[in-house]
C-alpha cells in the first residue's frame, strides 16, 4: 500500500480516537493557534503516528479551519514519510 492509499484509508477511518483528534485540532485552530503548533501538542502526538497526523490534513473539517497553512504542512509531513 502506498502513502496515498494509507492516507485515504485513515481519512475514511471513523473510529472515536480519530474523530476526537479531528475535533481537537479544529477547536484549537479556531481558538487562534497555528496548525503546526497544534500537531506538536502532546495530546496529538501521544495519540497518533506521523502518518495519522498527515491524514488529519486531509480531513475536510481541518482543511476548512486552517486554510492556506495546510499546503506547507502537507509538504513537510510528506517529506518525512517519503521512503528513503
The 8 nearest C-alpha neighbors of each residue, nearest first, counted from 0:
[[1, 4, 5, 2, 3, 6, 8, 7],
 [0, 2, 4, 3, 5, 6, 81, 82],
 [1, 3, 5, 4, 6, 0, 80, 81],
 [2, 4, 6, 5, 1, 7, 0, 8],
 [5, 3, 7, 1, 2, 6, 0, 8],
 [4, 6, 8, 2, 7, 3, 9, 1],
 [7, 5, 54, 9, 3, 8, 4, 10],
 [6, 8, 4, 10, 5, 9, 3, 11],
 [9, 7, 5, 11, 6, 10, 4, 12],
 [8, 10, 12, 6, 11, 7, 54, 5],
 [11, 9, 7, 12, 8, 54, 6, 58],
 [10, 12, 8, 9, 13, 7, 6, 58],
 [13, 11, 9, 10, 14, 8, 17, 18],
 [12, 14, 11, 18, 17, 15, 10, 16],
 [13, 15, 17, 16, 12, 18, 19, 11],
 [14, 16, 18, 17, 19, 13, 20, 12],
 [17, 15, 19, 18, 14, 20, 46, 13],
 [16, 18, 20, 19, 15, 14, 21, 13],
 [19, 17, 15, 21, 20, 16, 22, 13],
 [18, 20, 22, 16, 17, 21, 23, 15],
 [19, 21, 23, 17, 18, 22, 24, 16],
 [22, 20, 18, 24, 19, 23, 25, 17],
 [21, 23, 19, 25, 20, 24, 26, 18],
 [24, 22, 20, 26, 21, 25, 19, 27],
 [23, 25, 27, 21, 26, 22, 20, 28],
 [24, 26, 28, 22, 27, 23, 61, 29],
 [25, 27, 23, 29, 24, 28, 22, 30],
 [28, 26, 30, 24, 29, 25, 32, 23],
 [29, 27, 32, 25, 31, 30, 26, 33],
 [28, 30, 26, 31, 27, 25, 64, 32],
 [31, 29, 27, 28, 32, 26, 25, 33],
 [30, 32, 28, 29, 33, 27, 26, 34],
 [31, 33, 28, 27, 30, 34, 37, 36],
 [34, 32, 36, 35, 28, 37, 31, 65],
 [33, 35, 37, 36, 38, 28, 32, 65],
 [36, 34, 38, 33, 37, 39, 72, 68],
 [35, 37, 39, 34, 33, 38, 40, 32],
 [36, 38, 34, 40, 39, 35, 24, 33],
 [39, 37, 35, 36, 40, 43, 34, 44],
 [40, 38, 36, 37, 44, 41, 35, 43],
 [39, 41, 37, 42, 43, 38, 44, 36],
 [40, 42, 44, 43, 45, 39, 46, 38],
 [43, 41, 40, 45, 44, 46, 39, 20],
 [42, 44, 41, 40, 46, 45, 38, 47],
 [45, 43, 41, 47, 46, 42, 40, 39],
 [46, 44, 41, 43, 42, 47, 48, 40],
 [45, 47, 43, 44, 42, 48, 16, 20],
 [48, 46, 44, 51, 45, 43, 52, 49],
 [47, 49, 51, 50, 52, 44, 46, 45],
 [48, 50, 52, 51, 53, 47, 76, 80],
 [51, 49, 53, 48, 52, 54, 6, 80],
 [50, 52, 54, 48, 53, 49, 47, 55],
 [53, 51, 49, 55, 54, 50, 48, 47],
 [52, 54, 50, 51, 55, 56, 49, 76],
 [53, 55, 51, 6, 56, 52, 57, 10],
 [56, 54, 52, 58, 57, 53, 51, 21],
 [57, 55, 54, 53, 58, 61, 62, 69],
 [58, 56, 55, 54, 59, 62, 10, 61],
 [57, 59, 55, 61, 60, 56, 62, 10],
 [58, 60, 62, 61, 63, 57, 56, 64],
 [61, 59, 63, 58, 62, 64, 25, 21],
 [60, 62, 64, 58, 63, 59, 25, 65],
 [63, 61, 59, 65, 64, 60, 66, 58],
 [62, 64, 60, 61, 65, 66, 59, 58],
 [65, 63, 61, 62, 66, 25, 60, 28],
 [66, 64, 62, 63, 61, 68, 69, 67],
 [65, 67, 63, 68, 62, 64, 69, 61],
 [68, 66, 69, 70, 65, 71, 62, 63],
 [69, 67, 70, 66, 71, 65, 72, 34],
 [68, 70, 72, 67, 71, 73, 66, 65],
 [71, 69, 73, 72, 68, 67, 74, 66],
 [70, 72, 74, 73, 69, 68, 75, 67],
 [71, 73, 75, 69, 74, 70, 76, 68],
 [72, 74, 70, 76, 71, 75, 77, 69],
 [73, 75, 77, 71, 72, 76, 78, 70],
 [76, 74, 72, 78, 77, 73, 71, 79],
 [75, 77, 79, 78, 73, 74, 72, 53],
 [76, 78, 80, 74, 79, 75, 81, 73],
 [77, 79, 81, 75, 76, 80, 74, 73],
 [80, 78, 76, 77, 81, 75, 82, 49],
 [81, 79, 77, 78, 76, 82, 50, 49],
 [80, 82, 78, 79, 77, 83, 2, 76],
 [83, 81, 80, 79, 78, 2, 77, 1],
 [82, 81, 80, 79, 78, 77, 2, 1]]
